[in-house]
Amino acid sequence: AAARSRVERLAMEAVIAAERAKGHTVVDVSAEKCGWDITSMPPVVGELIPEPRHIEVKGRAKGQTTITVTRNEMLYGLNQKEKFLLAVVIVDSDRTEGPFYIREPFTEEPGWAVASVNLDLNELLRKSTPS
């Protein structure tokens, strides 16, 4: 449990740093259980206020092969495709790789009794982009 918590913390820190490096304002909403972990607001361009990015962060220890997503995360990702990003961070000791962003990571609604599903990490990374 302690190792998992450490991996998640490092992953959150990596995504927050990456978003701030883009000039975005970042809010950690992970404790709110709303379907994503970070709200990232791009800077205003002229009079245009860009849509916020809702980012679900998944940290995985190097060598792991799957990522678990909850029903709530999947439903939110399906309903808010334009805003939602899955961000994967690979953690190796104190080093991180990523974040790797996946747009539209979910293709279908989970069944009524599904609490969570495992996704293949390599397949997600193949679909990822650096931002």
Backbone atoms as SQL, in Angstrom:
CREATE TABLE atoms (id INTEGER PRIMARY KEY, chain TEXT, resi INTEGER, resn TEXT, atom TEXT, x REAL, y REAL, z REAL);
INSERT INTO atoms VALUES
  (1, 'A', 1, 'ALA', 'N', 0.834, -1.202, 0.000),
  (2, 'A', 1, 'ALA', 'CA', 0.000, 0.000, 0.000),
  (3, 'A', 1, 'ALA', 'C', 0.871, 1.256, 0.000),
  (4, 'A', 2, 'ALA', 'N', 1.950, 1.235, 0.774),
  (5, 'A', 2, 'ALA', 'CA', 2.837, 2.399, 0.831),
  (6, 'A', 2, 'ALA', 'C', 3.521, 2.622, -0.516),
  (7, 'A', 3, 'ALA', 'N', 3.951, 1.539, -1.156),
  (8, 'A', 3, 'ALA', 'CA', 4.609, 1.655, -2.464),
  (9, 'A', 3, 'ALA', 'C', 3.631, 2.189, -3.508),
  (10, 'A', 4, 'ARG', 'N', 2.397, 1.690, -3.481),
  (11, 'A', 4, 'ARG', 'CA', 1.383, 2.159, -4.440),
  (12, 'A', 4, 'ARG', 'C', 1.097, 3.648, -4.234),
  (13, 'A', 5, 'SER', 'N', 1.002, 4.069, -2.976),
  (14, 'A', 5, 'SER', 'CA', 0.756, 5.467, -2.654),
  (15, 'A', 5, 'SER', 'C', 1.900, 6.352, -3.155),
  (16, 'A', 6, 'ARG', 'N', 3.129, 5.881, -3.012),
  (17, 'A', 6, 'ARG', 'CA', 4.300, 6.608, -3.470),
  (18, 'A', 6, 'ARG', 'C', 4.283, 6.761, -4.991),
  (19, 'A', 7, 'VAL', 'N', 3.952, 5.679, -5.701),
  (20, 'A', 7, 'VAL', 'CA', 3.885, 5.716, -7.168),
  (21, 'A', 7, 'VAL', 'C', 2.823, 6.718, -7.615),
  (22, 'A', 8, 'GLU', 'N', 1.662, 6.676, -6.977),
  (23, 'A', 8, 'GLU', 'CA', 0.588, 7.609, -7.338),
  (24, 'A', 8, 'GLU', 'C', 0.994, 9.054, -7.064),
  (25, 'A', 9, 'ARG', 'N', 1.663, 9.299, -5.938),
  (26, 'A', 9, 'ARG', 'CA', 2.103, 10.651, -5.599),
  (27, 'A', 9, 'ARG', 'C', 3.102, 11.166, -6.633),
  (28, 'A', 10, 'LEU', 'N', 4.078, 10.336, -6.994),
  (29, 'A', 10, 'LEU', 'CA', 5.063, 10.743, -8.002),
  (30, 'A', 10, 'LEU', 'C', 4.398, 10.998, -9.354),
  (31, 'A', 11, 'ALA', 'N', 3.418, 10.187, -9.703),
  (32, 'A', 11, 'ALA', 'CA', 2.695, 10.375, -10.965),
  (33, 'A', 11, 'ALA', 'C', 1.931, 11.696, -10.958),
  (34, 'A', 12, 'MET', 'N', 1.238, 11.977, -9.867),
  (35, 'A', 12, 'MET', 'CA', 0.502, 13.245, -9.762),
  (36, 'A', 12, 'MET', 'C', 1.462, 14.422, -9.873),
  (37, 'A', 13, 'GLU', 'N', 2.589, 14.348, -9.179),
  (38, 'A', 13, 'GLU', 'CA', 3.577, 15.431, -9.238),
  (39, 'A', 13, 'GLU', 'C', 4.097, 15.630, -10.657),
  (40, 'A', 14, 'ALA', 'N', 4.328, 14.543, -11.385),
  (41, 'A', 14, 'ALA', 'CA', 4.831, 14.630, -12.762),
  (42, 'A', 14, 'ALA', 'C', 3.814, 15.303, -13.681),
  (43, 'A', 15, 'VAL', 'N', 2.533, 14.940, -13.540),
  (44, 'A', 15, 'VAL', 'CA', 1.505, 15.532, -14.401),
  (45, 'A', 15, 'VAL', 'C', 1.296, 17.002, -14.042),
  (46, 'A', 16, 'ILE', 'N', 1.245, 17.306, -12.765),
  (47, 'A', 16, 'ILE', 'CA', 1.080, 18.701, -12.349),
  (48, 'A', 16, 'ILE', 'C', 2.224, 19.552, -12.890),
  (49, 'A', 17, 'ALA', 'N', 3.451, 19.072, -12.778),
  (50, 'A', 17, 'ALA', 'CA', 4.614, 19.811, -13.287),
  (51, 'A', 17, 'ALA', 'C', 4.526, 19.998, -14.807),
  (52, 'A', 18, 'ALA', 'N', 4.117, 18.953, -15.524),
  (53, 'A', 18, 'ALA', 'CA', 4.001, 19.039, -16.984),
  (54, 'A', 18, 'ALA', 'C', 2.931, 20.046, -17.403),
  (55, 'A', 19, 'GLU', 'N', 1.816, 20.047, -16.702),
  (56, 'A', 19, 'GLU', 'CA', 0.733, 20.978, -17.018),
  (57, 'A', 19, 'GLU', 'C', 1.146, 22.419, -16.701),
  (58, 'A', 20, 'ARG', 'N', 1.796, 22.615, -15.575),
  (59, 'A', 20, 'ARG', 'CA', 2.263, 23.968, -15.215),
  (60, 'A', 20, 'ARG', 'C', 3.318, 24.459, -16.196),
  (61, 'A', 21, 'ALA', 'N', 4.154, 23.555, -16.704),
  (62, 'A', 21, 'ALA', 'CA', 5.172, 23.931, -17.690),
  (63, 'A', 21, 'ALA', 'C', 4.534, 24.453, -18.978),
  (64, 'A', 22, 'LYS', 'N', 3.281, 24.057, -19.245),
  (65, 'A', 22, 'LYS', 'CA', 2.540, 24.550, -20.416),
  (66, 'A', 22, 'LYS', 'C', 1.878, 25.891, -20.133),
  (67, 'A', 23, 'GLY', 'N', 2.014, 26.383, -18.895),
  (68, 'A', 23, 'GLY', 'CA', 1.380, 27.640, -18.520),
  (69, 'A', 23, 'GLY', 'C', -0.034, 27.471, -18.014),
  (70, 'A', 24, 'HIS', 'N', -0.431, 26.239, -17.717),
  (71, 'A', 24, 'HIS', 'CA', -1.783, 25.974, -17.237),
  (72, 'A', 24, 'HIS', 'C', -1.880, 26.179, -15.729),
  (73, 'A', 25, 'THR', 'N', -3.065, 26.553, -15.280),
  (74, 'A', 25, 'THR', 'CA', -3.376, 26.598, -13.860),
  (75, 'A', 25, 'THR', 'C', -3.912, 25.223, -13.494),
  (76, 'A', 26, 'VAL', 'N', -3.381, 24.634, -12.422),
  (77, 'A', 26, 'VAL', 'CA', -3.693, 23.245, -12.081),
  (78, 'A', 26, 'VAL', 'C', -4.369, 23.165, -10.712),
  (79, 'A', 27, 'VAL', 'N', -5.441, 22.361, -10.657),
  (80, 'A', 27, 'VAL', 'CA', -6.137, 22.113, -9.398),
  (81, 'A', 27, 'VAL', 'C', -6.225, 20.602, -9.190),
  (82, 'A', 28, 'ASP', 'N', -5.777, 20.133, -8.039),
  (83, 'A', 28, 'ASP', 'CA', -5.875, 18.715, -7.670),
  (84, 'A', 28, 'ASP', 'C', -7.276, 18.476, -7.115),
  (85, 'A', 29, 'VAL', 'N', -8.067, 17.672, -7.837),
  (86, 'A', 29, 'VAL', 'CA', -9.436, 17.367, -7.403),
  (87, 'A', 29, 'VAL', 'C', -9.588, 15.882, -7.064),
  (88, 'A', 30, 'SER', 'N', -8.459, 15.200, -6.871),
  (89, 'A', 30, 'SER', 'CA', -8.493, 13.746, -6.677),
  (90, 'A', 30, 'SER', 'C', -9.317, 13.331, -5.463),
  (91, 'A', 31, 'ALA', 'N', -9.346, 14.122, -4.417),
  (92, 'A', 31, 'ALA', 'CA', -10.102, 13.765, -3.213),
  (93, 'A', 31, 'ALA', 'C', -11.608, 13.878, -3.433),
  (94, 'A', 32, 'GLU', 'N', -12.038, 14.545, -4.497),
  (95, 'A', 32, 'GLU', 'CA', -13.465, 14.756, -4.749),
  (96, 'A', 32, 'GLU', 'C', -14.146, 13.578, -5.444),
  (97, 'A', 33, 'LYS', 'N', -13.373, 12.602, -5.936),
  (98, 'A', 33, 'LYS', 'CA', -13.933, 11.405, -6.599),
  (99, 'A', 33, 'LYS', 'C', -14.925, 11.769, -7.704),
  (100, 'A', 34, 'CYS', 'N', -14.525, 12.722, -8.555),
  (101, 'A', 34, 'CYS', 'CA', -15.434, 13.205, -9.596),
  (102, 'A', 34, 'CYS', 'C', -15.227, 12.531, -10.950),
  (103, 'A', 35, 'GLY', 'N', -14.249, 11.631, -11.057),
  (104, 'A', 35, 'GLY', 'CA', -14.014, 10.950, -12.328),
  (105, 'A', 35, 'GLY', 'C', -12.695, 11.340, -12.967),
  (106, 'A', 36, 'TRP', 'N', -11.983, 12.273, -12.363),
  (107, 'A', 36, 'TRP', 'CA', -10.657, 12.655, -12.814),
  (108, 'A', 36, 'TRP', 'C', -9.900, 13.208, -11.617),
  (109, 'A', 37, 'ASP', 'N', -8.572, 13.355, -11.770),
  (110, 'A', 37, 'ASP', 'CA', -7.714, 13.776, -10.657),
  (111, 'A', 37, 'ASP', 'C', -7.275, 15.228, -10.703),
  (112, 'A', 38, 'ILE', 'N', -7.093, 15.759, -11.899),
  (113, 'A', 38, 'ILE', 'CA', -6.547, 17.105, -12.053),
  (114, 'A', 38, 'ILE', 'C', -7.393, 17.889, -13.048),
  (115, 'A', 39, 'THR', 'N', -7.734, 19.114, -12.664),
  (116, 'A', 39, 'THR', 'CA', -8.323, 20.051, -13.609),
  (117, 'A', 39, 'THR', 'C', -7.206, 21.005, -14.010),
  (118, 'A', 40, 'SER', 'N', -6.925, 21.060, -15.305),
  (119, 'A', 40, 'SER', 'CA', -5.856, 21.898, -15.831),
  (120, 'A', 40, 'SER', 'C', -6.474, 22.926, -16.769),
  (121, 'A', 41, 'MET', 'N', -6.293, 24.195, -16.428),
  (122, 'A', 41, 'MET', 'CA', -6.903, 25.270, -17.206),
  (123, 'A', 41, 'MET', 'C', -5.850, 25.994, -18.037),
  (124, 'A', 42, 'PRO', 'N', -5.928, 25.844, -19.372),
  (125, 'A', 42, 'PRO', 'CA', -4.986, 26.553, -20.245),
  (126, 'A', 42, 'PRO', 'C', -5.167, 28.062, -20.089),
  (127, 'A', 43, 'PRO', 'N', -4.137, 28.831, -20.408),
  (128, 'A', 43, 'PRO', 'CA', -4.252, 30.282, -20.292),
  (129, 'A', 43, 'PRO', 'C', -5.257, 30.854, -21.293),
  (130, 'A', 44, 'VAL', 'N', -5.841, 31.968, -20.925),
  (131, 'A', 44, 'VAL', 'CA', -6.776, 32.675, -21.796),
  (132, 'A', 44, 'VAL', 'C', -5.992, 33.250, -22.970),
  (133, 'A', 45, 'VAL', 'N', -6.566, 33.111, -24.177),
  (134, 'A', 45, 'VAL', 'CA', -5.942, 33.633, -25.390),
  (135, 'A', 45, 'VAL', 'C', -6.859, 34.719, -25.934),
  (136, 'A', 46, 'GLY', 'N', -6.430, 35.981, -25.799),
  (137, 'A', 46, 'GLY', 'CA', -7.289, 37.088, -26.203),
  (138, 'A', 46, 'GLY', 'C', -8.543, 37.070, -25.354),
  (139, 'A', 47, 'GLU', 'N', -9.691, 36.963, -25.995),
  (140, 'A', 47, 'GLU', 'CA', -10.960, 36.878, -25.267),
  (141, 'A', 47, 'GLU', 'C', -11.462, 35.439, -25.176),
  (142, 'A', 48, 'LEU', 'N', -10.713, 34.501, -25.754),
  (143, 'A', 48, 'LEU', 'CA', -11.111, 33.099, -25.769),
  (144, 'A', 48, 'LEU', 'C', -10.689, 32.411, -24.476),
  (145, 'A', 49, 'ILE', 'N', -11.650, 31.815, -23.792),
  (146, 'A', 49, 'ILE', 'CA', -11.366, 31.045, -22.584),
  (147, 'A', 49, 'ILE', 'C', -11.404, 29.572, -22.989),
  (148, 'A', 50, 'PRO', 'N', -10.247, 28.914, -23.032),
  (149, 'A', 50, 'PRO', 'CA', -10.202, 27.509, -23.453),
  (150, 'A', 50, 'PRO', 'C', -10.903, 26.587, -22.454),
  (151, 'A', 51, 'GLU', 'N', -11.351, 25.445, -22.961),
  (152, 'A', 51, 'GLU', 'CA', -11.952, 24.429, -22.100),
  (153, 'A', 51, 'GLU', 'C', -10.901, 23.875, -21.147),
  (154, 'A', 52, 'PRO', 'N', -11.299, 23.583, -19.912),
  (155, 'A', 52, 'PRO', 'CA', -10.350, 22.941, -18.999),
  (156, 'A', 52, 'PRO', 'C', -10.071, 21.513, -19.451),
  (157, 'A', 53, 'ARG', 'N', -8.933, 21.007, -19.051),
  (158, 'A', 53, 'ARG', 'CA', -8.562, 19.611, -19.298),
  (159, 'A', 53, 'ARG', 'C', -8.847, 18.849, -18.014),
  (160, 'A', 54, 'HIS', 'N', -9.607, 17.786, -18.098),
  (161, 'A', 54, 'HIS', 'CA', -9.875, 16.922, -16.945),
  (162, 'A', 54, 'HIS', 'C', -9.008, 15.688, -17.110),
  (163, 'A', 55, 'ILE', 'N', -8.035, 15.539, -16.224),
  (164, 'A', 55, 'ILE', 'CA', -6.999, 14.531, -16.388),
  (165, 'A', 55, 'ILE', 'C', -7.078, 13.479, -15.288),
  (166, 'A', 56, 'GLU', 'N', -7.253, 12.240, -15.697),
  (167, 'A', 56, 'GLU', 'CA', -7.179, 11.109, -14.775),
  (168, 'A', 56, 'GLU', 'C', -5.745, 10.607, -14.812),
  (169, 'A', 57, 'VAL', 'N', -5.087, 10.608, -13.659),
  (170, 'A', 57, 'VAL', 'CA', -3.677, 10.236, -13.570),
  (171, 'A', 57, 'VAL', 'C', -3.550, 8.791, -13.102),
  (172, 'A', 58, 'LYS', 'N', -2.745, 8.021, -13.827),
  (173, 'A', 58, 'LYS', 'CA', -2.454, 6.643, -13.440),
  (174, 'A', 58, 'LYS', 'C', -0.948, 6.466, -13.400),
  (175, 'A', 59, 'GLY', 'N', -0.443, 6.194, -12.228),
  (176, 'A', 59, 'GLY', 'CA', 0.968, 5.902, -12.066),
  (177, 'A', 59, 'GLY', 'C', 1.167, 4.401, -11.987),
  (178, 'A', 60, 'ARG', 'N', 2.176, 3.912, -12.661),
  (179, 'A', 60, 'ARG', 'CA', 2.479, 2.478, -12.639),
  (180, 'A', 60, 'ARG', 'C', 3.961, 2.292, -12.412),
  (181, 'A', 61, 'ALA', 'N', 4.289, 1.336, -11.578),
  (182, 'A', 61, 'ALA', 'CA', 5.689, 0.978, -11.380),
  (183, 'A', 61, 'ALA', 'C', 6.208, 0.349, -12.668),
  (184, 'A', 62, 'LYS', 'N', 7.441, 0.659, -13.009),
  (185, 'A', 62, 'LYS', 'CA', 8.048, 0.099, -14.223),
  (186, 'A', 62, 'LYS', 'C', 7.948, -1.422, -14.175),
  (187, 'A', 63, 'GLY', 'N', 7.566, -2.012, -15.286),
  (188, 'A', 63, 'GLY', 'CA', 7.423, -3.460, -15.374),
  (189, 'A', 63, 'GLY', 'C', 5.984, -3.942, -15.226),
  (190, 'A', 64, 'GLN', 'N', 5.090, -3.094, -14.746),
  (191, 'A', 64, 'GLN', 'CA', 3.682, -3.479, -14.643),
  (192, 'A', 64, 'GLN', 'C', 3.063, -3.497, -16.039),
  (193, 'A', 65, 'THR', 'N', 2.001, -4.268, -16.229),
  (194, 'A', 65, 'THR', 'CA', 1.447, -4.437, -17.572),
  (195, 'A', 65, 'THR', 'C', 0.012, -3.948, -17.737),
  (196, 'A', 66, 'THR', 'N', -0.653, -3.614, -16.629),
  (197, 'A', 66, 'THR', 'CA', -2.041, -3.157, -16.739),
  (198, 'A', 66, 'THR', 'C', -2.266, -1.910, -15.889),
  (199, 'A', 67, 'ILE', 'N', -3.359, -1.231, -16.215),
  (200, 'A', 67, 'ILE', 'CA', -3.841, -0.086, -15.440),
  (201, 'A', 67, 'ILE', 'C', -5.302, -0.347, -15.133),
  (202, 'A', 68, 'THR', 'N', -5.691, -0.135, -13.898),
  (203, 'A', 68, 'THR', 'CA', -7.081, -0.317, -13.493),
  (204, 'A', 68, 'THR', 'C', -7.799, 1.023, -13.510),
  (205, 'A', 69, 'VAL', 'N', -8.947, 1.054, -14.171),
  (206, 'A', 69, 'VAL', 'CA', -9.793, 2.248, -14.178),
  (207, 'A', 69, 'VAL', 'C', -11.148, 1.889, -13.592),
  (208, 'A', 70, 'THR', 'N', -11.729, 2.844, -12.891),
  (209, 'A', 70, 'THR', 'CA', -13.029, 2.607, -12.262),
  (210, 'A', 70, 'THR', 'C', -14.168, 2.892, -13.228),
  (211, 'A', 71, 'ARG', 'N', -15.310, 2.385, -12.892),
  (212, 'A', 71, 'ARG', 'CA', -16.528, 2.640, -13.667),
  (213, 'A', 71, 'ARG', 'C', -16.767, 4.150, -13.793),
  (214, 'A', 72, 'ASN', 'N', -16.630, 4.869, -12.675),
  (215, 'A', 72, 'ASN', 'CA', -16.846, 6.313, -12.677),
  (216, 'A', 72, 'ASN', 'C', -15.892, 7.013, -13.639),
  (217, 'A', 73, 'GLU', 'N', -14.623, 6.622, -13.635),
  (218, 'A', 73, 'GLU', 'CA', -13.641, 7.218, -14.543),
  (219, 'A', 73, 'GLU', 'C', -14.015, 6.940, -15.995),
  (220, 'A', 74, 'MET', 'N', -14.447, 5.717, -16.270),
  (221, 'A', 74, 'MET', 'CA', -14.830, 5.361, -17.639),
  (222, 'A', 74, 'MET', 'C', -16.051, 6.154, -18.094),
  (223, 'A', 75, 'LEU', 'N', -17.068, 6.227, -17.247),
  (224, 'A', 75, 'LEU', 'CA', -18.281, 6.954, -17.628),
  (225, 'A', 75, 'LEU', 'C', -17.990, 8.427, -17.866),
  (226, 'A', 76, 'TYR', 'N', -17.195, 9.014, -16.989),
  (227, 'A', 76, 'TYR', 'CA', -16.860, 10.415, -17.197),
  (228, 'A', 76, 'TYR', 'C', -16.070, 10.589, -18.491),
  (229, 'A', 77, 'GLY', 'N', -15.089, 9.733, -18.722),
  (230, 'A', 77, 'GLY', 'CA', -14.291, 9.821, -19.938),
  (231, 'A', 77, 'GLY', 'C', -15.124, 9.679, -21.205),
  (232, 'A', 78, 'LEU', 'N', -16.120, 8.811, -21.171),
  (233, 'A', 78, 'LEU', 'CA', -17.002, 8.626, -22.331),
  (234, 'A', 78, 'LEU', 'C', -17.925, 9.825, -22.528),
  (235, 'A', 79, 'ASN', 'N', -18.402, 10.404, -21.442),
  (236, 'A', 79, 'ASN', 'CA', -19.354, 11.513, -21.525),
  (237, 'A', 79, 'ASN', 'C', -18.702, 12.853, -21.814),
  (238, 'A', 80, 'GLN', 'N', -17.442, 12.994, -21.512),
  (239, 'A', 80, 'GLN', 'CA', -16.744, 14.271, -21.682),
  (240, 'A', 80, 'GLN', 'C', -15.493, 14.112, -22.539),
  (241, 'A', 81, 'LYS', 'N', -15.638, 13.477, -23.675),
  (242, 'A', 81, 'LYS', 'CA', -14.494, 13.136, -24.525),
  (243, 'A', 81, 'LYS', 'C', -13.588, 14.323, -24.826),
  (244, 'A', 82, 'GLU', 'N', -14.158, 15.500, -25.058),
  (245, 'A', 82, 'GLU', 'CA', -13.349, 16.655, -25.449),
  (246, 'A', 82, 'GLU', 'C', -12.449, 17.134, -24.318),
  (247, 'A', 83, 'LYS', 'N', -12.895, 16.979, -23.097),
  (248, 'A', 83, 'LYS', 'CA', -12.152, 17.487, -21.937),
  (249, 'A', 83, 'LYS', 'C', -11.252, 16.431, -21.298),
  (250, 'A', 84, 'PHE', 'N', -11.589, 15.174, -21.450),
  (251, 'A', 84, 'PHE', 'CA', -10.980, 14.112, -20.662),
  (252, 'A', 84, 'PHE', 'C', -9.680, 13.592, -21.274),
  (253, 'A', 85, 'LEU', 'N', -8.679, 13.430, -20.421),
  (254, 'A', 85, 'LEU', 'CA', -7.412, 12.806, -20.808),
  (255, 'A', 85, 'LEU', 'C', -7.021, 11.799, -19.739),
  (256, 'A', 86, 'LEU', 'N', -6.516, 10.673, -20.175),
  (257, 'A', 86, 'LEU', 'CA', -5.903, 9.713, -19.263),
  (258, 'A', 86, 'LEU', 'C', -4.398, 9.972, -19.356),
  (259, 'A', 87, 'ALA', 'N', -3.768, 10.238, -18.221),
  (260, 'A', 87, 'ALA', 'CA', -2.332, 10.494, -18.192),
  (261, 'A', 87, 'ALA', 'C', -1.647, 9.342, -17.460),
  (262, 'A', 88, 'VAL', 'N', -0.719, 8.692, -18.141),
  (263, 'A', 88, 'VAL', 'CA', 0.008, 7.566, -17.569),
  (264, 'A', 88, 'VAL', 'C', 1.442, 8.006, -17.286),
  (265, 'A', 89, 'VAL', 'N', 1.900, 7.690, -16.085),
  (266, 'A', 89, 'VAL', 'CA', 3.281, 7.980, -15.691),
  (267, 'A', 89, 'VAL', 'C', 3.902, 6.680, -15.208),
  (268, 'A', 90, 'ILE', 'N', 5.052, 6.336, -15.782),
  (269, 'A', 90, 'ILE', 'CA', 5.787, 5.143, -15.362),
  (270, 'A', 90, 'ILE', 'C', 6.811, 5.580, -14.319),
  (271, 'A', 91, 'VAL', 'N', 6.813, 4.891, -13.185),
  (272, 'A', 91, 'VAL', 'CA', 7.708, 5.244, -12.080),
  (273, 'A', 91, 'VAL', 'C', 8.743, 4.136, -11.903),
  (274, 'A', 92, 'ASP', 'N', 10.007, 4.547, -11.913),
  (275, 'A', 92, 'ASP', 'CA', 11.127, 3.624, -11.715),
  (276, 'A', 92, 'ASP', 'C', 12.005, 4.221, -10.623),
  (277, 'A', 93, 'SER', 'N', 11.886, 3.704, -9.422),
  (278, 'A', 93, 'SER', 'CA', 12.573, 4.240, -8.251),
  (279, 'A', 93, 'SER', 'C', 12.068, 5.665, -8.031),
  (280, 'A', 94, 'ASP', 'N', 12.944, 6.668, -8.131),
  (281, 'A', 94, 'ASP', 'CA', 12.513, 8.061, -7.972),
  (282, 'A', 94, 'ASP', 'C', 12.412, 8.777, -9.313),
  (283, 'A', 95, 'ARG', 'N', 12.580, 8.040, -10.414),
  (284, 'A', 95, 'ARG', 'CA', 12.495, 8.630, -11.745),
  (285, 'A', 95, 'ARG', 'C', 11.122, 8.353, -12.342),
  (286, 'A', 96, 'THR', 'N', 10.660, 9.285, -13.165),
  (287, 'A', 96, 'THR', 'CA', 9.383, 9.088, -13.851),
  (288, 'A', 96, 'THR', 'C', 9.578, 9.217, -15.352),
  (289, 'A', 97, 'GLU', 'N', 8.749, 8.486, -16.101),
  (290, 'A', 97, 'GLU', 'CA', 8.675, 8.598, -17.559),
  (291, 'A', 97, 'GLU', 'C', 7.271, 9.070, -17.880),
  (292, 'A', 98, 'GLY', 'N', 7.181, 10.093, -18.707),
  (293, 'A', 98, 'GLY', 'CA', 5.879, 10.629, -19.053),
  (294, 'A', 98, 'GLY', 'C', 5.697, 11.994, -18.420),
  (295, 'A', 99, 'PRO', 'N', 4.490, 12.474, -18.404),
  (296, 'A', 99, 'PRO', 'CA', 3.257, 11.747, -18.645),
  (297, 'A', 99, 'PRO', 'C', 3.002, 11.468, -20.129),
  (298, 'A', 100, 'PHE', 'N', 2.312, 10.357, -20.350),
  (299, 'A', 100, 'PHE', 'CA', 1.836, 9.959, -21.662),
  (300, 'A', 100, 'PHE', 'C', 0.325, 10.182, -21.639),
  (301, 'A', 101, 'TYR', 'N', -0.172, 11.026, -22.546),
  (302, 'A', 101, 'TYR', 'CA', -1.590, 11.370, -22.560),
  (303, 'A', 101, 'TYR', 'C', -2.345, 10.522, -23.583),
  (304, 'A', 102, 'ILE', 'N', -3.495, 10.013, -23.173),
  (305, 'A', 102, 'ILE', 'CA', -4.342, 9.234, -24.073),
  (306, 'A', 102, 'ILE', 'C', -5.700, 9.914, -24.153),
  (307, 'A', 103, 'ARG', 'N', -6.050, 10.327, -25.356),
  (308, 'A', 103, 'ARG', 'CA', -7.381, 10.897, -25.598),
  (309, 'A', 103, 'ARG', 'C', -8.327, 9.762, -25.963),
  (310, 'A', 104, 'GLU', 'N', -9.541, 9.867, -25.502),
  (311, 'A', 104, 'GLU', 'CA', -10.574, 8.858, -25.754),
  (312, 'A', 104, 'GLU', 'C', -10.070, 7.448, -25.467),
  (313, 'A', 105, 'PRO', 'N', -9.660, 7.187, -24.229),
  (314, 'A', 105, 'PRO', 'CA', -9.116, 5.863, -23.894),
  (315, 'A', 105, 'PRO', 'C', -10.176, 4.772, -23.780),
  (316, 'A', 106, 'PHE', 'N', -11.435, 5.164, -23.695),
  (317, 'A', 106, 'PHE', 'CA', -12.498, 4.178, -23.504),
  (318, 'A', 106, 'PHE', 'C', -13.392, 4.138, -24.737),
  (319, 'A', 107, 'THR', 'N', -13.785, 2.926, -25.135),
  (320, 'A', 107, 'THR', 'CA', -14.577, 2.778, -26.353),
  (321, 'A', 107, 'THR', 'C', -16.028, 2.385, -26.097),
  (322, 'A', 108, 'GLU', 'N', -16.297, 1.852, -24.908),
  (323, 'A', 108, 'GLU', 'CA', -17.671, 1.444, -24.621),
  (324, 'A', 108, 'GLU', 'C', -17.961, 1.558, -23.138),
  (325, 'A', 109, 'GLU', 'N', -19.229, 1.770, -22.853),
  (326, 'A', 109, 'GLU', 'CA', -19.679, 1.893, -21.467),
  (327, 'A', 109, 'GLU', 'C', -19.530, 0.546, -20.756),
  (328, 'A', 110, 'PRO', 'N', -19.087, 0.568, -19.507),
  (329, 'A', 110, 'PRO', 'CA', -18.978, -0.694, -18.772),
  (330, 'A', 110, 'PRO', 'C', -20.362, -1.262, -18.469),
  (331, 'A', 111, 'GLY', 'N', -20.442, -2.572, -18.333),
  (332, 'A', 111, 'GLY', 'CA', -21.704, -3.214, -17.969),
  (333, 'A', 111, 'GLY', 'C', -22.214, -2.712, -16.624),
  (334, 'A', 112, 'TRP', 'N', -23.467, -2.954, -16.353),
  (335, 'A', 112, 'TRP', 'CA', -24.105, -2.394, -15.157),
  (336, 'A', 112, 'TRP', 'C', -23.481, -2.878, -13.851),
  (337, 'A', 113, 'ALA', 'N', -22.868, -4.034, -13.830),
  (338, 'A', 113, 'ALA', 'CA', -22.280, -4.566, -12.597),
  (339, 'A', 113, 'ALA', 'C', -20.757, -4.430, -12.542),
  (340, 'A', 114, 'VAL', 'N', -20.162, -3.759, -13.524),
  (341, 'A', 114, 'VAL', 'CA', -18.714, -3.604, -13.565),
  (342, 'A', 114, 'VAL', 'C', -18.291, -2.487, -12.618),
  (343, 'A', 115, 'ALA', 'N', -17.362, -2.800, -11.723),
  (344, 'A', 115, 'ALA', 'CA', -16.832, -1.801, -10.786),
  (345, 'A', 115, 'ALA', 'C', -15.540, -1.181, -11.336),
  (346, 'A', 116, 'SER', 'N', -14.741, -1.982, -12.035),
  (347, 'A', 116, 'SER', 'CA', -13.489, -1.504, -12.621),
  (348, 'A', 116, 'SER', 'C', -13.052, -2.472, -13.707),
  (349, 'A', 117, 'VAL', 'N', -12.122, -2.008, -14.543),
  (350, 'A', 117, 'VAL', 'CA', -11.554, -2.867, -15.584),
  (351, 'A', 117, 'VAL', 'C', -10.051, -2.630, -15.655),
  (352, 'A', 118, 'ASN', 'N', -9.335, -3.629, -16.149),
  (353, 'A', 118, 'ASN', 'CA', -7.903, -3.506, -16.376),
  (354, 'A', 118, 'ASN', 'C', -7.660, -3.246, -17.857),
  (355, 'A', 119, 'LEU', 'N', -6.800, -2.267, -18.133),
  (356, 'A', 119, 'LEU', 'CA', -6.426, -1.933, -19.499),
  (357, 'A', 119, 'LEU', 'C', -4.966, -2.303, -19.716),
  (358, 'A', 120, 'ASP', 'N', -4.650, -2.739, -20.914),
  (359, 'A', 120, 'ASP', 'CA', -3.286, -3.125, -21.263),
  (360, 'A', 120, 'ASP', 'C', -2.414, -1.873, -21.384),
  (361, 'A', 121, 'LEU', 'N', -1.385, -1.785, -20.575),
  (362, 'A', 121, 'LEU', 'CA', -0.525, -0.610, -20.535),
  (363, 'A', 121, 'LEU', 'C', 0.169, -0.361, -21.869),
  (364, 'A', 122, 'ASN', 'N', 0.692, -1.395, -22.506),
  (365, 'A', 122, 'ASN', 'CA', 1.391, -1.211, -23.784),
  (366, 'A', 122, 'ASN', 'C', 0.462, -0.686, -24.869),
  (367, 'A', 123, 'GLU', 'N', -0.779, -1.171, -24.893),
  (368, 'A', 123, 'GLU', 'CA', -1.739, -0.676, -25.882),
  (369, 'A', 123, 'GLU', 'C', -2.047, 0.796, -25.637),
  (370, 'A', 124, 'LEU', 'N', -2.206, 1.180, -24.380),
  (371, 'A', 124, 'LEU', 'CA', -2.450, 2.590, -24.059),
  (372, 'A', 124, 'LEU', 'C', -1.277, 3.457, -24.498),
  (373, 'A', 125, 'LEU', 'N', -0.061, 3.005, -24.207),
  (374, 'A', 125, 'LEU', 'CA', 1.114, 3.798, -24.559),
  (375, 'A', 125, 'LEU', 'C', 1.260, 3.945, -26.062),
  (376, 'A', 126, 'ARG', 'N', 0.845, 2.947, -26.829),
  (377, 'A', 126, 'ARG', 'CA', 0.886, 3.050, -28.304),
  (378, 'A', 126, 'ARG', 'C', -0.037, 4.145, -28.809),
  (379, 'A', 127, 'LYS', 'N', -1.110, 4.393, -28.078),
  (380, 'A', 127, 'LYS', 'CA', -2.100, 5.399, -28.488),
  (381, 'A', 127, 'LYS', 'C', -1.788, 6.777, -27.893),
  (382, 'A', 128, 'SER', 'N', -0.748, 6.873, -27.072),
  (383, 'A', 128, 'SER', 'CA', -0.487, 8.104, -26.333),
  (384, 'A', 128, 'SER', 'C', 0.216, 9.172, -27.167),
  (385, 'A', 129, 'THR', 'N', 0.110, 10.404, -26.653),
  (386, 'A', 129, 'THR', 'CA', 0.828, 11.546, -27.201),
  (387, 'A', 129, 'THR', 'C', 1.527, 12.263, -26.038),
  (388, 'A', 130, 'PRO', 'N', 2.528, 13.087, -26.332),
  (389, 'A', 130, 'PRO', 'CA', 3.219, 13.769, -25.239),
  (390, 'A', 130, 'PRO', 'C', 2.420, 14.894, -24.581),
  (391, 'A', 131, 'SER', 'N', 1.327, 15.325, -25.176),
  (392, 'A', 131, 'SER', 'CA', 0.539, 16.377, -24.538),
  (393, 'A', 131, 'SER', 'C', -0.909, 16.188, -24.857);
